[in-house]
Amino acid sequence: MLMMRYIKQRKMVEIRLFVMRKNNKNVMLIVFTLFFVFIYGVLISINYSFYKREIIDKEVNDLQTLISHSEQLLNKVGFNVLDKKHKDKNYLHKILAREANVNINSIAIIYSGKYIYSTLVGDEDRAFITPVNLGLNAKEKSNLSGRPVISFVAEVGNKTLLQVFFKKHDLTMVNKLGRAFYQIGDVKIGHNNKLIKLVNDDKVYVAKCDKYGFSLVIEYDRKTAFINFVKDSVFLLSFIFFLLFFIFFMLIKYNNVDYYVLKKALSKNEICPFIQPIVDQNKNVIGGEVLARWIKKNGEIISPLSFIPRLEKYSLIPSLTVNLLTQVFNSDLVKKSNDLILSFNLTEKCLHDEKVQQQCIKLSSRCQLILEFTESSEFENVQLTLETMQKLRAYGIQFALDDYGTGYSSLQYLNLYDFDSLKIDKSFVDTIESSELTLHIIESIVLLATKLNIKLIAEGVENIEQKETLQRLGVHKYQGFLFYKPESLDSFSMRI
């Protein structure tokens, strides 16, 4: 009855722990997902801002560069025009031919308020229909074409002006953000020099160039702009997405910092083997159970109850087992005698791990190695487990069933796996003085072990009365605080 009650309580604890781990995992997944979405959104927003800024700045800089180049060109041309007293008109055509790759359509000479020559129509003698100003000009209707035009005027001598007319301006790129146009004075000129009339002032974005007195105005369309941004940035957005997804995946899988802290602790041997001695009925130390203790550089000792579940979470238990086996193998302890009994706790996953098997085989050459399994859950691969146990038995390795009587199915385990030793769980030892039922259970265990020729070890012996009762019942090997607490390899080595 007591055993059944204990098993039921233990199962309830395991269920609660499972639910807690599951809930924590779900919470962590939600947190990381929200974090992923937030970061991706922030990066998209930043890139979107750069995208808009880059398009606008490029457009403004392109026109500014064109105007600056035209200004320098007109000042250079002006001296020759004056020297030739406006007679060598072919000179302007030569200049224009050299500037074919620049967005210049034509050059005109203005003298005493009249156009006297244009590279488009040749000699002419007409006064301004509308006056021109020095610097950048825009007209809704050109005198020649009747279409909107942008030009730049520079004074090159007394009463002499040169005017350069620009070709139709291409605003294809900036139109990706909405309807774009240049505002020069009161004139609004858009893509291909189309005149812009109605503008929704509530949605405009303005980039000004104070040096030449023009503004790039965008009637911003959020939907159009974002769609074009996605089209133009699909590779970058995909790269950012997969990079963030990879980081997100690693964070979910390893919880990042905690995982690498544990990995570092293993690599630095901060998690080291402690041994709790096992004694016979005369209190002679005959061996010990190897346990893990995490001792940080500052001397802080972290409880196994804290770090073992974390190692399990990140599938690092096999690494821990290999590490402990290796540290014991390299210690002076196992160089003293091959008769020393050392037991290690193993999980099914550890048993099937090649590195664990290799290290167990190595250590078995220096001591009597016992591998302990708990019966808290059924082995998933019975056949593979039996084959692995048989393989390791060939090297003299023995197997023990830990926490006997508290787990999955004690008799089924004994029937399947042919254990060499049984360890009576502390829960029975704790109640051995107060429960007649416990006495009967232990008597049954002793009888069964005797029939099957299985050695018995009692765990958690804490007082002399427990030891004497166990000895009277036929249990002659003990482990517990009555005799020794877990101790370092060096301390244990001094007892041998």
C-alpha positions as CSV (number, residue, x, y, z in Angstrom):
1,M,0.0,0.0,0.0
2,L,2.8,2.4,1.0
3,M,4.7,1.6,-2.2
4,M,1.6,2.2,-4.4
5,R,1.0,5.5,-2.6
6,Y,4.6,6.5,-3.1
7,I,4.5,5.6,-6.8
8,K,1.3,7.5,-7.2
9,Q,2.8,10.6,-5.6
10,R,5.9,10.3,-7.7
11,K,3.9,10.0,-10.8
12,M,1.9,13.2,-9.9
13,V,5.2,15.1,-9.3
14,E,6.5,13.9,-12.7
15,I,3.2,15.0,-14.4
16,R,3.4,18.4,-12.7
17,L,7.1,18.8,-13.7
18,F,6.2,17.8,-17.3
19,V,3.3,20.3,-17.4
20,M,5.6,23.0,-16.0
21,R,8.3,22.3,-18.5
22,K,5.7,22.2,-21.3
23,N,4.2,25.5,-20.2
24,N,7.6,27.1,-19.8
25,K,8.5,25.9,-23.3
26,N,5.3,27.3,-24.7
27,V,5.8,30.6,-23.0
28,M,9.4,30.7,-24.2
29,L,8.2,29.9,-27.8
30,I,5.6,32.7,-27.6
31,V,8.2,35.2,-26.3
32,F,10.8,34.3,-28.9
33,T,8.1,34.4,-31.7
34,L,7.0,37.9,-30.6
35,F,10.6,38.9,-30.3
36,F,11.3,37.6,-33.8
37,V,8.3,39.4,-35.3
38,F,9.2,42.6,-33.5
39,I,12.9,42.6,-34.6
40,Y,11.9,41.7,-38.1
41,G,9.4,44.5,-38.2
42,V,11.9,47.0,-36.8
43,L,14.5,45.9,-39.4
44,I,11.9,46.2,-42.2
45,S,11.0,49.6,-40.9
46,I,14.6,50.8,-40.8
47,N,15.3,49.4,-44.3
48,Y,12.1,51.0,-45.6
49,S,13.2,54.4,-44.3
50,F,16.6,54.0,-45.9
51,Y,14.9,52.9,-49.1
52,K,12.8,56.0,-49.3
53,R,15.6,58.3,-48.2
54,E,18.0,56.8,-50.8
55,I,15.6,57.3,-53.6
56,I,14.8,60.9,-52.6
57,D,18.4,61.8,-52.0
58,K,19.6,60.3,-55.3
59,E,16.9,62.2,-57.2
60,V,17.8,65.5,-55.6
61,N,21.5,64.9,-55.9
62,D,21.2,64.0,-59.6
63,L,19.4,67.2,-60.5
64,Q,21.7,69.2,-58.3
65,T,24.7,67.6,-60.0
66,L,23.2,68.4,-63.4
67,I,22.6,72.0,-62.5
68,S,26.1,72.4,-61.0
69,H,27.7,70.8,-64.1
70,S,25.6,73.1,-66.4
71,E,26.6,76.1,-64.4
72,Q,30.3,75.3,-64.8
73,L,29.8,74.5,-68.5
74,L,28.1,77.8,-69.2
75,N,30.8,79.8,-67.4
76,K,33.4,78.0,-69.4
77,V,31.6,78.5,-72.7
78,G,30.7,82.1,-71.9
79,F,34.3,83.4,-72.4
80,N,34.5,81.9,-75.9
81,V,31.1,83.2,-76.8
82,L,32.2,86.7,-75.8
83,D,35.6,86.5,-77.6
84,K,33.9,85.5,-80.8
85,K,31.3,88.3,-80.3
86,H,28.5,85.7,-80.7
87,K,29.6,85.0,-84.3
88,D,31.0,81.4,-84.0
89,K,27.7,79.6,-83.3
90,N,29.2,76.2,-84.3
91,Y,31.2,76.4,-81.1
92,L,28.0,75.8,-79.1
93,H,27.1,72.8,-81.2
94,K,30.5,71.3,-80.6
95,I,30.1,71.8,-76.9
96,L,26.6,70.3,-77.0
97,A,27.9,67.3,-78.9
98,R,30.6,66.7,-76.2
99,E,27.9,66.9,-73.6
100,A,25.7,64.3,-75.3
101,N,25.8,62.0,-72.3
102,V,24.5,64.8,-70.0
103,N,20.8,65.6,-69.8
104,I,21.1,68.8,-71.8
105,N,18.8,69.5,-74.7
106,S,20.0,72.8,-76.1
107,I,21.9,76.0,-75.3
108,A,20.7,79.5,-76.1
109,I,22.5,82.9,-76.2
110,I,20.6,85.9,-74.8
111,Y,21.9,89.4,-75.5
112,S,20.3,92.6,-74.3
113,G,17.1,90.9,-73.3
114,K,16.7,89.0,-76.6
115,Y,17.3,85.4,-77.8
116,I,19.9,85.8,-80.6
117,Y,20.8,82.2,-81.1
118,S,19.7,78.7,-80.1
119,T,21.3,75.3,-80.9
120,L,17.8,74.1,-81.7
121,V,16.6,76.8,-84.2
122,G,19.7,78.7,-85.1
123,D,19.8,82.5,-85.4
124,E,16.7,84.3,-84.0
125,D,15.8,87.7,-82.9
126,R,13.0,87.7,-80.4
127,A,12.4,89.3,-77.0
128,F,11.4,87.2,-73.9
129,I,7.8,86.2,-73.8
130,T,8.3,85.8,-70.1
131,P,11.4,87.1,-68.4
132,V,14.1,84.7,-67.2
133,N,15.9,84.9,-63.9
134,L,19.5,83.9,-63.2
135,G,19.7,80.4,-61.9
136,L,17.1,77.7,-62.2
137,N,13.9,78.5,-64.2
138,A,10.8,76.6,-65.0
139,K,8.1,77.5,-67.5
140,E,4.7,75.9,-67.9
141,K,5.0,76.4,-71.7
142,S,8.3,76.6,-73.7
143,N,8.4,79.4,-76.3
144,L,9.4,76.7,-78.9
145,S,7.6,73.5,-77.9
146,G,4.7,74.8,-75.8
147,R,5.5,72.2,-73.2
148,P,6.8,72.6,-69.7
149,V,10.6,73.0,-69.5
150,I,13.3,73.4,-67.0
151,S,16.4,75.5,-67.7
152,F,19.4,77.2,-66.1
153,V,20.6,80.7,-66.8
154,A,24.1,82.1,-66.2
155,E,25.4,85.6,-66.9
156,V,28.7,85.3,-68.8
157,G,29.3,89.0,-69.7
158,N,27.9,92.4,-70.1
159,K,24.3,92.0,-71.3
160,T,25.1,88.4,-72.3
161,L,23.3,85.4,-70.8
162,L,23.6,81.7,-71.6
163,Q,20.6,79.5,-71.0
164,V,20.8,75.7,-71.0
165,F,17.6,73.7,-71.5
166,F,17.3,70.3,-69.9
167,K,15.8,67.2,-71.5
168,K,12.7,65.7,-70.1
169,H,13.3,64.6,-66.5
170,D,12.8,61.0,-65.6
171,L,11.2,60.5,-62.2
172,T,10.5,56.8,-62.6
173,M,12.4,55.8,-59.4
174,V,11.0,58.4,-57.1
175,N,7.5,57.8,-58.5
176,K,7.7,54.5,-56.7
177,L,6.9,56.4,-53.5
178,G,3.9,58.2,-55.0
179,R,3.4,61.0,-57.5
180,A,6.6,63.1,-57.6
181,F,7.4,66.5,-59.2
182,Y,9.8,69.3,-59.0
183,Q,8.6,72.7,-57.7
184,I,10.5,75.6,-59.1
185,G,8.9,78.8,-58.1
186,D,5.2,78.3,-58.7
187,V,5.7,75.7,-61.4
188,K,5.2,72.0,-60.7
189,I,6.8,69.7,-63.2
190,G,6.6,65.9,-62.9
191,H,7.8,62.8,-64.8
192,N,8.8,63.6,-68.4
193,N,8.2,67.3,-67.7
194,K,4.4,66.8,-67.3
195,L,2.7,69.7,-65.6
196,I,1.2,68.9,-62.3
197,K,-1.9,70.7,-61.2
198,L,-3.9,69.3,-58.3
199,V,-1.9,68.1,-55.3
200,N,-3.1,66.6,-52.0
201,D,-1.1,68.8,-49.6
202,D,-1.9,66.5,-46.6
203,K,0.2,63.7,-48.1
204,V,3.2,65.6,-49.5
205,Y,6.8,65.0,-48.6
206,V,9.2,67.8,-49.5
207,A,13.0,67.6,-50.0
208,K,14.5,71.1,-50.6
209,C,17.7,72.2,-52.4
210,D,18.3,75.7,-51.1
211,K,21.4,76.3,-53.2
212,Y,19.5,76.2,-56.5
213,G,16.0,77.0,-55.2
214,F,14.0,73.9,-56.1
215,S,12.1,71.3,-54.1
216,L,11.4,67.7,-54.8
217,V,7.8,67.1,-53.8
218,I,6.2,63.6,-53.4
219,E,2.5,63.1,-53.0
220,Y,3.2,60.0,-50.8
221,D,1.2,56.8,-51.4
222,R,2.0,54.4,-48.5
223,K,0.6,51.3,-50.2
224,T,2.4,51.9,-53.5
225,A,5.6,52.8,-51.8
226,F,5.6,49.7,-49.6
227,I,4.7,47.3,-52.5
228,N,7.6,48.8,-54.5
229,F,9.9,48.5,-51.5
230,V,9.1,44.8,-51.2
231,K,9.6,44.2,-54.9
232,D,13.0,46.0,-54.9
233,S,14.2,44.6,-51.6
234,V,13.0,41.0,-51.9
235,F,16.5,39.5,-51.7
236,L,17.5,41.7,-48.7
237,L,14.2,41.0,-46.9
238,S,14.6,37.3,-47.5
239,F,18.2,37.3,-46.3
240,I,17.2,39.2,-43.1
241,F,14.3,36.8,-42.6
242,F,16.4,33.7,-42.9
243,L,19.2,35.1,-40.7
244,L,16.7,36.1,-38.0
245,F,15.0,32.7,-38.3
246,F,18.3,30.9,-37.9
247,I,19.0,33.0,-34.8
248,F,15.5,32.4,-33.6
249,F,15.9,28.7,-34.1
250,M,19.1,28.6,-32.2
251,L,17.6,30.6,-29.3
252,I,14.7,28.2,-29.1
253,K,16.8,25.1,-29.3
254,Y,19.5,26.1,-26.9
255,N,18.0,29.0,-25.0
256,N,21.3,30.5,-26.1
257,V,23.2,31.8,-23.1
258,D,22.3,28.9,-20.7
259,Y,23.3,26.3,-23.3
260,Y,26.7,27.7,-23.8
261,V,27.2,28.3,-20.1
262,L,26.6,24.6,-19.6
263,K,28.8,23.6,-22.5
264,K,31.6,25.8,-21.1
265,A,31.2,24.3,-17.6
266,L,31.6,20.8,-19.2
267,S,34.6,21.8,-21.3
268,K,36.3,23.4,-18.3
269,N,35.6,20.4,-16.0
270,E,33.7,22.7,-13.7
271,I,31.1,19.9,-13.4
272,C,33.3,17.3,-11.8
273,P,32.8,13.8,-10.2
274,F,32.1,13.4,-6.5
275,I,31.8,10.0,-5.0
276,Q,29.5,8.8,-2.2
277,P,31.2,5.7,-0.7
278,I,29.5,2.3,-0.4
279,V,30.4,0.3,2.6
280,D,29.9,-3.3,3.8
281,Q,28.4,-4.4,7.1
282,N,31.8,-3.7,8.8
283,K,31.8,-0.2,7.5
284,N,34.7,-0.9,5.1
285,V,34.6,1.2,1.9
286,I,34.2,-1.2,-1.0
287,G,33.4,1.3,-3.7
288,G,31.3,4.4,-4.5
289,E,28.6,5.9,-6.6
290,V,29.9,8.7,-8.9
291,L,27.8,11.8,-8.8
292,A,28.1,15.2,-10.5
293,R,28.8,18.4,-8.8
294,W,29.2,21.9,-10.4
295,I,31.8,23.9,-8.7
296,K,32.4,27.3,-10.2
297,K,35.7,29.2,-10.2
298,N,34.5,31.4,-7.4
299,G,33.9,28.3,-5.3
300,E,30.1,28.4,-5.6
301,I,28.6,24.9,-5.7
302,I,25.5,24.5,-7.8
303,S,23.0,21.8,-6.9
304,P,22.5,18.9,-9.3
305,L,18.8,19.6,-8.9
306,S,19.4,22.8,-10.7
307,F,21.8,21.8,-13.5
308,I,20.8,18.2,-14.3
309,P,17.3,19.2,-15.6
310,R,19.0,21.9,-17.7
311,L,21.5,19.4,-19.2
312,E,18.6,17.1,-20.0
313,K,16.8,20.0,-21.6
314,Y,19.6,20.6,-24.0
315,S,20.4,16.8,-24.5
316,L,23.8,17.3,-22.8
317,I,23.5,14.3,-20.4
318,P,25.6,12.0,-22.7
319,S,28.3,14.8,-22.8
320,L,28.2,15.0,-19.0
321,T,28.5,11.2,-18.7
322,V,31.5,11.1,-21.0
323,N,33.1,13.9,-19.1
324,L,32.6,12.3,-15.7
325,L,33.9,8.9,-17.0
326,T,36.9,10.6,-18.6
327,Q,37.8,12.6,-15.4
328,V,37.6,9.4,-13.3
329,F,39.7,7.4,-15.9
330,N,42.4,10.1,-15.8
331,S,42.5,10.3,-12.0
332,D,44.9,8.6,-9.6
333,L,42.0,6.8,-7.9
334,V,41.6,4.1,-10.5
335,K,45.4,3.5,-10.7
336,K,45.5,2.0,-7.2
337,S,43.5,-1.1,-7.6
338,N,41.4,-2.9,-10.3
339,D,39.0,-4.2,-7.6
340,L,37.5,-0.8,-6.7
341,I,33.7,-0.8,-7.5
342,L,32.5,2.4,-9.1
343,S,28.9,3.0,-10.3
344,F,27.6,5.6,-12.7
345,N,24.0,6.6,-13.4
346,L,23.1,6.2,-17.0
347,T,20.0,7.0,-19.1
348,E,19.0,4.9,-22.1
349,K,20.2,7.6,-24.4
350,C,23.6,7.4,-22.8
351,L,23.8,3.7,-23.0
352,H,23.3,3.9,-26.8
353,D,25.8,6.7,-27.2
354,E,29.0,5.5,-28.9
355,K,31.3,7.8,-27.0
356,V,29.8,6.8,-23.7
357,Q,30.3,3.1,-24.6
358,Q,33.9,3.6,-25.6
359,Q,34.7,5.5,-22.4
360,C,32.9,2.9,-20.3
361,I,35.0,0.1,-21.9
362,K,38.2,2.1,-21.2
363,L,37.3,2.7,-17.5
364,S,36.3,-0.9,-17.0
365,S,39.9,-1.9,-17.5
366,R,40.8,0.0,-14.3
367,C,37.9,-0.8,-12.0
368,Q,34.8,-2.8,-11.5
369,L,32.4,-0.6,-13.4
370,I,28.7,-0.8,-12.6
371,L,26.1,1.1,-14.7
372,E,23.0,2.1,-12.9
373,F,19.6,2.6,-14.5
374,T,16.4,3.9,-12.8
375,E,13.1,2.4,-13.5
376,S,11.2,5.7,-13.7
377,S,10.4,5.0,-17.3
378,E,10.4,2.0,-19.7
379,F,13.2,1.6,-22.1
380,E,12.1,2.7,-25.6
381,N,14.2,0.2,-27.5
382,V,14.3,-3.0,-25.6
383,Q,16.2,-5.0,-28.2
384,L,18.9,-2.4,-28.7
385,T,19.3,-2.1,-24.9
386,L,19.7,-5.8,-24.5
387,E,22.3,-5.9,-27.3
388,T,24.3,-3.0,-25.9
389,M,24.2,-4.5,-22.4
390,Q,25.5,-7.8,-23.8
391,K,28.2,-6.0,-25.6
392,L,29.4,-4.2,-22.5
393,R,29.2,-7.3,-20.3
394,A,31.9,-8.8,-22.5
395,Y,34.2,-6.2,-20.9
396,G,33.2,-7.1,-17.3
397,I,30.8,-4.2,-17.0
398,Q,27.9,-4.9,-14.6
399,F,24.4,-3.4,-14.4
400,A,22.4,-2.2,-11.4
401,L,18.7,-1.2,-11.1
402,D,18.5,2.0,-9.1
403,D,15.6,3.1,-6.9
404,Y,14.2,-0.4,-7.0
405,G,10.5,-0.7,-6.3
406,T,9.5,2.9,-7.1
407,G,9.3,3.0,-10.8
408,Y,7.9,1.5,-14.0
409,S,7.7,-2.3,-13.4
410,S,10.3,-3.8,-11.1
411,L,9.6,-7.5,-11.9
412,Q,9.4,-6.8,-15.7
413,Y,12.8,-5.1,-15.5
414,L,14.4,-7.9,-13.6
415,N,13.0,-10.4,-16.1
416,L,14.1,-8.6,-19.2
417,Y,17.5,-7.1,-18.3
418,D,19.2,-9.6,-15.9
419,F,20.6,-7.0,-13.5
420,D,23.6,-7.8,-11.3
421,S,22.6,-5.5,-8.4
422,L,19.5,-3.8,-7.0
423,K,19.6,-0.6,-5.0
424,I,16.8,-0.3,-2.5
425,D,15.3,3.1,-2.7
426,K,15.7,5.6,0.1
427,S,11.9,5.9,0.5
428,F,11.8,2.3,1.9
429,V,14.8,2.9,4.1
430,D,13.2,6.1,5.6
431,T,10.1,4.1,6.8
432,I,11.8,0.9,7.7
433,E,11.5,1.7,11.5
434,S,7.9,2.9,11.4
435,S,6.2,0.7,8.8
436,E,5.6,-3.0,9.1
437,L,4.6,-3.0,5.5
438,T,8.0,-1.6,4.5
439,L,9.7,-4.5,6.5
440,H,7.7,-7.0,4.5
441,I,8.5,-5.4,1.2
442,I,12.3,-5.4,2.0
443,E,12.1,-9.0,3.2
444,S,10.5,-9.9,-0.2
445,I,13.2,-8.0,-2.1
446,V,15.9,-9.8,-0.1
447,L,14.3,-13.1,-0.8
448,L,13.9,-12.4,-4.5
449,A,17.5,-11.1,-4.8
450,T,18.8,-14.2,-3.1
451,K,16.9,-16.5,-5.4
452,L,18.2,-14.6,-8.5
453,N,21.7,-14.2,-7.1
454,I,21.5,-10.4,-7.3
455,K,23.5,-8.2,-4.9
456,L,21.6,-5.7,-2.8
457,I,22.6,-2.1,-1.7
458,A,20.5,0.1,0.5
459,E,20.5,3.8,-0.3
460,G,19.9,6.7,2.0
461,V,20.9,5.0,5.3
462,E,21.0,7.9,7.8
463,N,21.0,6.3,11.3
464,I,22.4,3.1,13.0
465,E,18.9,1.7,13.6
466,Q,18.2,1.6,9.9
467,K,21.5,-0.1,9.2
468,E,21.0,-2.7,11.9
469,T,17.4,-3.5,10.7
470,L,18.7,-3.8,7.1
471,Q,21.5,-6.0,8.2
472,R,19.1,-8.2,10.2
473,L,16.9,-8.5,7.0
474,G,19.9,-9.6,4.9
475,V,21.1,-6.4,3.3
476,H,24.8,-6.0,3.8
477,K,25.9,-3.1,1.6
478,Y,25.0,0.5,2.4
479,Q,25.2,4.0,1.1
480,G,24.1,7.1,3.0
481,F,25.0,10.0,5.3
482,L,25.4,7.7,8.3
483,F,28.6,6.6,6.7
484,Y,29.8,9.3,4.2
485,K,28.5,12.2,2.3
486,P,29.6,12.6,-1.4
487,E,33.2,13.8,-1.6
488,S,35.8,14.8,-4.2
489,L,37.9,12.3,-6.0
490,D,40.9,13.2,-4.0
491,S,39.1,12.8,-0.7
492,F,37.7,9.5,-1.7
493,S,41.1,8.3,-3.0
494,M,42.6,8.9,0.5
495,R,40.1,6.4,1.9
496,I,41.0,3.6,-0.4
